[in-house]
Amino acid sequence: MGLAGAGVADQAERVAAADPNDYSVDPRVIGRLVAVTATLGRVIVVCEGRTVADHERCWASRAVIADPAHVETARGLRAAYSAAKQASLPSLSCLPMTITG
């Protein structure tokens, strides 16, 4: 028997809460509705029929359990976002200059 519930993958933390702990999820589903199932041994998070996290259950209190693959994916998404944002900014050489003197 396990604990099952629905929640939203938290945008800031990229985690699904189960018991008093936080478990990482694939950052591509942040902000989307997920189903969390906690058994005696595992915490599994599913989004639209796809498993987006599968962690060994941690019985400590207030622990953060992060899958290295989730951390790396988040790093790549942040880098891509930053590069796209930089590409959309105007070049300083294109800005008009006013010289006063």
Summary of the structure (lengths in Angstrom):
residues: 101
radius of gyration: 19.9
end to end distance: 78.7
largest distance: 78.7
contacts: 243
relative contact order: 0.17
helix: 27%
strand: 35%
